[in-house]
Structure formats: C-alpha cells, structure tokens
Amino acid sequence: MSTSGSRARGLGSSGESPTPCGVIGRRAVLGAGLGLGALGVLAACGKDEPERVAPQPARANDPSTPTAPAAPAAAGAAEMFTGSFVSARMLGRQTNWTVARPAGVTGDLPVVVVLHALNTDQRAAFQGGLEMQNLMQQWATEGNAPFALASVDAARSYYHPRTDGTDGGAMVLEEFLPLLEGTPELGLRTDRVGFFGWSMGGYGALRLGAMLGAPRVAAIAVSSPALWADPATFPARAFDNAADYQANSLFGQQDSFSKIPLLIECGSSDQFFTYTRQWMAGLRPPPAFGTSPGGHTNRYWRGVLPGQITFLGRNLAG
C-alpha cells in the first residue's frame, strides 16, 4: 500500500524539520474548493520507492463538489490532513482520504470513521452543509475529551462486496484503518473507534461497526441510513442481486448491535424513515433515536449533527 499525506502546520512556516518521505508540510485547510491537493505533487523518495500521489483539486462539474465552498478557516480551526493510497480492495484505484484533528491538541487521539453518502466522496463531510470539523473543534474547545475525524473515498460501493470485484467495506477495515494507525504524522489510534455516516454511509457505518463489534467500536451515529426491508424493492446501486441483498442486508442482523451504543436520526419525511423504524424494532436494547420534520437533505443532517458529535465524543471518552 502506498500513501501520501499533507498536514496543516501554519502559513509561512520555514523553520520546520524536514518532513518524512511522502508527507508534505503545508497549510491544507478546507478553504475554497477544500484546497484538497492544490498540491498536485508527485513525491518519491528514491527510484525504488512507489509514487505517492497527492489528491487532485475538486473538479468544477464533479457532483461531489458543493455549489458553495466552505468559508476560509479562522485561527483555531481544525487541522486538516489529506492523502491517498492505492487500494487493492478497490481494484488498484487511487483512493483519497481526509483527516481532521482539533487544533491545539497534542498526543494520539481516538478517531471517528466518517462514511460518505452516494455520489459524494471523502470531502463531503468537511464542506458544504455539514462541515463536521467545526463541530469537532467546538467540542474540544469546550474542554471535552478530543477526538479526530477520518473519511475515505469509497465511490459508489455501498461498503460491501460487489460483483465488479470492489469492496468498499473491506477497504475501510483492512486498508484505511491500518493506514490511520500506521501514519505517525496523523497522531491517531484505532484500538477503539467510532463510526458515523449518512444515507449510503449510514448503512455502511452500521454494517462495518457491527463487523468490528464491541468493545472496539465505542459508538455508531447515523443519519437517514439507506435500508431496504423489502427484498423486492432494493435498487441495483445498493445490491447487485437478490443473493447480494440477502448476504448484506442488515435486517436479521440486529443482534450484532446489542453491545454497541447506537444513535439514529431520520427525518419524518425521509424516504428511509419507514424502513429505519422497521429495522430498529428488532434492536435490543432500543437505540437512541431522534426524528423531526425533514427529508433526505443536508439541511436536516446538519441540524442533527451537534447531538451526534456529542454522542460520539462521550462514548469515545468513556
């Protein structure tokens, strides 16, 4: 696995010690267009070292790019790291990631793995209407036990094995988590993690959290998880065929969550509201659940994020 990364260290810093191979020191705050890899750099440490490719800038017509860029970062804003690796589980695809750490915090931190929705990528949690890093920073600034956020591009995989040979879920568990633990510049530990996701990522967070299980998974928080209770109605984007649905549906798997603190939020007019309630009926003990008027939108998801950050933070600290 080859990796590359960049870390926010401060503007105009010229007195730093040389950065390790494959890690490029520069300010990487999520300003206009996220500044994701405005680096455009190929860094290699010798002719025998594999290329380490920095993420490319967001494309103007990319559906994952928000219509309004995030506001420029102010002093005390979260530190952002970006990088990529070649994923065998995604058939050799160059796979981008983003990590956010609260500013002013040192030492290794626990991490919440953030799984994105369909037609978005690893940037979506940190820009547009969500901007999770700001709530994470506020949590830490208020004196609570700090944690980091980490997201990776799983494309349209739905976080389970697909007939094309890709497996976004295995990529997260077998490649991304070890990368986080094994990259000292990030200062993360993955012995105890949280999961967060929305829509496709909500399903993914539940599936992967159940696979790792307690006590390694401290908590799972999801919004509008993409769940289908009827095996006759699932879309091809989510499952390849009936056998795929039966193998990877979370219905009938509720016992896997009995020891994991779970928070589910879903708007009352969301397309997954009924299926989510049906799935929750099989959970023992019942999860924490919240609903209010709202649909399958960033506006609803952003509105419930503060409570989800609190839930994740408290359980990671416990």
Legacy VTK file of the C-alpha trace (Angstrom):
# vtk DataFile Version 3.0
C-alpha trace
ASCII
DATASET POLYDATA
POINTS 318 float
0.000 0.000 0.000
1.414 3.381 -0.928
0.336 6.518 0.869
0.780 10.247 0.726
-0.349 12.997 3.045
-0.285 16.694 3.797
-0.665 18.429 7.159
-1.746 21.894 8.216
1.182 23.424 10.136
0.763 27.160 9.710
1.324 29.678 6.938
4.856 30.654 6.044
6.460 28.199 8.431
10.068 27.857 7.272
11.725 26.558 10.433
10.219 23.070 10.495
12.374 19.995 10.425
12.271 18.118 7.111
9.045 16.181 6.680
9.127 12.395 6.340
9.039 10.784 2.926
5.591 11.066 1.367
4.358 13.703 3.827
4.360 17.254 2.501
4.180 20.029 5.084
1.790 22.793 4.030
-1.377 24.565 5.090
-4.209 22.321 3.920
-7.242 23.973 5.498
-10.546 23.405 3.778
-10.988 26.796 2.212
-12.359 27.492 -1.254
-12.726 24.138 -3.004
-11.305 22.469 0.118
-7.748 23.137 -1.018
-7.594 19.356 -1.435
-4.251 18.698 -3.006
-3.873 22.050 -4.587
-0.508 20.368 -4.057
-0.708 18.467 -7.335
2.539 16.800 -6.305
4.168 13.512 -7.072
6.566 12.748 -4.224
9.013 9.876 -4.398
11.830 9.078 -2.003
14.041 7.223 -4.427
13.824 5.263 -7.615
12.756 2.127 -5.750
10.025 3.936 -3.786
6.500 3.756 -5.273
4.942 7.027 -6.313
2.926 8.772 -3.638
0.203 10.832 -5.262
-1.429 13.805 -3.568
-5.175 14.296 -4.106
-6.135 16.427 -7.076
-8.224 19.630 -6.833
-12.009 19.249 -6.924
-13.353 19.357 -10.486
-15.823 22.089 -11.337
-18.510 19.677 -12.590
-17.895 16.931 -10.080
-21.245 16.134 -8.375
-19.370 15.707 -5.099
-18.184 19.329 -5.212
-20.511 21.638 -3.236
-22.056 24.600 -5.019
-20.839 26.915 -2.249
-17.279 26.458 -0.939
-16.611 26.299 2.767
-15.646 29.549 4.472
-11.913 30.196 4.905
-10.544 28.715 8.110
-10.120 31.085 11.034
-7.486 30.937 13.742
-8.035 27.899 15.908
-9.772 25.970 13.124
-9.304 22.228 12.882
-6.093 20.882 11.385
-6.725 19.082 8.101
-4.677 16.296 6.540
-5.138 14.866 3.059
-3.561 11.989 1.223
-4.145 8.930 -0.936
-3.236 5.277 -1.293
-3.606 2.596 -3.921
-6.405 0.308 -2.740
-6.251 -3.354 -3.653
-9.814 -3.732 -2.364
-10.916 -1.088 -4.891
-9.039 -2.867 -7.730
-5.947 -0.679 -7.647
-7.858 2.596 -7.561
-6.066 5.672 -6.206
-8.133 6.343 -3.089
-8.212 9.746 -1.396
-8.691 10.415 2.310
-9.115 13.383 4.656
-8.437 13.575 8.400
-9.445 16.410 10.750
-7.834 16.942 14.168
-8.847 19.623 16.679
-6.342 22.476 16.769
-4.217 22.920 19.870
-4.395 19.250 20.848
-1.335 17.027 21.075
-0.906 13.298 21.527
-2.639 10.384 19.886
-6.398 10.708 19.538
-9.250 8.242 19.064
-10.963 8.602 15.709
-14.457 8.570 14.260
-14.527 6.963 10.815
-16.880 9.005 8.622
-18.578 7.190 5.723
-19.963 9.369 2.946
-23.226 9.196 1.021
-23.810 8.141 -2.588
-22.470 10.486 -5.286
-20.140 12.206 -2.815
-16.648 11.398 -1.575
-14.338 11.872 1.415
-14.618 15.669 1.174
-18.368 15.850 1.685
-18.283 15.666 5.498
-15.994 18.690 5.672
-17.601 21.140 3.237
-20.955 22.431 2.052
-23.713 21.972 4.570
-22.009 19.583 7.001
-18.536 20.884 7.958
-18.149 18.328 10.730
-14.664 19.564 11.581
-16.114 22.776 13.028
-18.353 20.879 15.460
-15.487 18.557 16.378
-13.319 21.604 17.076
-16.028 23.232 19.180
-16.408 20.021 21.208
-12.703 20.027 22.036
-12.503 23.783 22.626
-15.241 23.485 25.252
-12.957 21.221 27.258
-14.337 17.844 26.271
-12.161 14.823 25.518
-10.937 15.424 21.948
-11.169 13.062 19.007
-10.417 13.161 15.288
-12.472 12.545 12.138
-11.289 10.441 9.201
-13.033 9.900 5.869
-12.066 7.941 2.756
-13.485 7.800 -0.765
-15.434 4.557 -1.192
-17.013 5.631 -4.503
-20.486 4.078 -5.042
-19.565 0.778 -3.388
-22.202 0.753 -0.648
-19.451 -0.555 1.651
-19.864 -4.232 0.799
-18.529 -6.657 -1.837
-19.792 -6.009 -5.375
-19.820 -8.206 -8.470
-17.279 -5.926 -10.160
-14.725 -7.085 -7.586
-14.626 -3.927 -5.461
-15.304 -3.992 -1.720
-15.519 -0.570 -0.099
-16.182 -2.051 3.314
-13.083 -4.214 3.270
-11.109 -1.207 2.017
-12.131 0.743 5.121
-11.432 -2.058 7.608
-8.381 -3.715 6.049
-6.595 -0.757 4.425
-7.805 2.597 5.744
-7.852 1.785 9.470
-4.304 0.336 9.349
-3.178 3.401 7.385
-4.542 5.703 10.102
-2.840 3.723 12.853
0.403 3.401 10.927
0.876 7.052 9.925
2.609 8.749 12.883
2.077 12.243 11.446
-1.675 11.840 11.968
-1.406 11.013 15.672
-4.342 8.596 15.728
-5.120 5.329 17.437
-7.689 2.831 16.212
-7.898 0.386 19.086
-11.286 1.951 19.899
-13.173 3.837 17.194
-16.494 5.443 16.405
-18.439 5.279 13.152
-20.557 7.975 11.555
-22.353 8.011 8.216
-25.364 9.332 6.370
-27.546 7.714 3.686
-25.316 5.130 1.925
-22.695 5.902 4.558
-25.257 5.398 7.317
-25.829 1.850 6.121
-22.072 1.437 5.804
-21.390 2.717 9.321
-23.889 0.233 10.743
-22.532 -2.672 8.698
-18.854 -2.042 9.412
-19.478 -1.168 13.050
-21.261 -4.474 13.532
-18.434 -6.333 11.791
-15.806 -4.877 14.151
-18.142 -5.111 17.129
-17.780 -4.092 20.758
-15.600 -3.234 22.577
-13.506 -1.935 19.677
-16.454 0.109 18.386
-17.255 2.699 21.027
-20.368 4.053 19.301
-22.156 4.436 15.973
-24.166 7.507 14.953
-26.017 7.620 11.635
-28.422 9.825 9.744
-31.037 8.503 7.306
-29.377 5.092 6.823
-30.084 3.577 3.397
-32.026 0.495 4.489
-34.478 -1.556 2.457
-36.753 -4.005 4.300
-38.347 -5.434 1.156
-36.001 -7.667 -0.882
-38.170 -6.969 -3.926
-37.619 -3.210 -3.939
-33.903 -2.561 -3.402
-32.160 -0.609 -6.207
-29.287 -2.009 -8.265
-26.982 0.715 -6.988
-27.229 -0.762 -3.480
-27.198 -4.522 -4.138
-26.295 -6.427 -7.284
-28.941 -9.133 -6.989
-31.185 -10.937 -4.516
-28.338 -13.053 -3.179
-26.279 -9.913 -2.574
-29.185 -8.362 -0.682
-29.631 -11.460 1.473
-25.907 -11.578 2.253
-25.532 -7.910 3.145
-28.901 -6.616 4.322
-28.898 -5.569 7.967
-32.377 -6.997 8.542
-31.987 -10.082 10.678
-28.608 -8.867 11.948
-29.869 -6.698 14.803
-28.299 -8.906 17.496
-24.879 -7.681 16.306
-25.631 -4.262 17.816
-26.640 -5.348 21.312
-23.414 -4.077 22.934
-22.714 -1.029 20.745
-24.142 2.390 21.726
-26.215 3.466 18.749
-27.805 6.794 17.752
-30.069 7.004 14.717
-31.526 10.220 13.296
-34.042 10.249 10.436
-36.375 12.979 9.229
-40.074 12.179 9.337
-40.419 12.730 5.579
-37.206 10.905 4.662
-37.526 8.121 2.090
-35.878 5.705 4.554
-37.972 6.651 7.584
-40.335 3.658 7.463
-37.619 1.090 6.754
-35.432 2.564 9.502
-38.231 2.263 12.044
-38.881 -1.319 10.942
-35.216 -2.197 11.341
-34.963 -0.518 14.751
-37.908 -2.565 16.023
-35.580 -5.580 16.078
-32.863 -3.913 18.179
-32.415 -4.909 21.824
-31.814 -2.697 23.684
-33.542 0.024 21.662
-31.174 2.633 20.217
-31.216 6.322 20.895
-33.477 7.677 18.152
-34.361 11.162 17.013
-36.742 12.423 14.378
-38.213 15.765 13.404
-39.705 17.295 10.249
-37.183 16.946 7.455
-36.157 14.933 4.441
-33.096 13.382 2.871
-31.189 16.659 2.810
-28.020 18.341 4.051
-30.217 20.787 5.943
-31.672 18.006 8.090
-28.340 16.217 8.538
-26.570 19.412 9.556
-29.301 20.158 12.078
-28.818 16.886 13.963
-25.009 16.805 13.782
-24.332 18.631 17.089
-26.099 15.912 19.046
-24.302 13.197 17.104
-20.900 14.761 17.788
-21.766 14.882 21.492
-22.916 11.253 21.452
-19.756 10.058 19.730
-17.476 12.172 21.894
-18.973 10.986 25.164
-18.779 7.337 24.182
-15.221 7.587 22.880
-14.213 9.182 26.175
-15.962 6.554 28.241
LINES 1 319
318 0 1 2 3 4 5 6 7 8 9 10 11 12 13 14 15 16 17 18 19 20 21 22 23 24 25 26 27 28 29 30 31 32 33 34 35 36 37 38 39 40 41 42 43 44 45 46 47 48 49 50 51 52 53 54 55 56 57 58 59 60 61 62 63 64 65 66 67 68 69 70 71 72 73 74 75 76 77 78 79 80 81 82 83 84 85 86 87 88 89 90 91 92 93 94 95 96 97 98 99 100 101 102 103 104 105 106 107 108 109 110 111 112 113 114 115 116 117 118 119 120 121 122 123 124 125 126 127 128 129 130 131 132 133 134 135 136 137 138 139 140 141 142 143 144 145 146 147 148 149 150 151 152 153 154 155 156 157 158 159 160 161 162 163 164 165 166 167 168 169 170 171 172 173 174 175 176 177 178 179 180 181 182 183 184 185 186 187 188 189 190 191 192 193 194 195 196 197 198 199 200 201 202 203 204 205 206 207 208 209 210 211 212 213 214 215 216 217 218 219 220 221 222 223 224 225 226 227 228 229 230 231 232 233 234 235 236 237 238 239 240 241 242 243 244 245 246 247 248 249 250 251 252 253 254 255 256 257 258 259 260 261 262 263 264 265 266 267 268 269 270 271 272 273 274 275 276 277 278 279 280 281 282 283 284 285 286 287 288 289 290 291 292 293 294 295 296 297 298 299 300 301 302 303 304 305 306 307 308 309 310 311 312 313 314 315 316 317
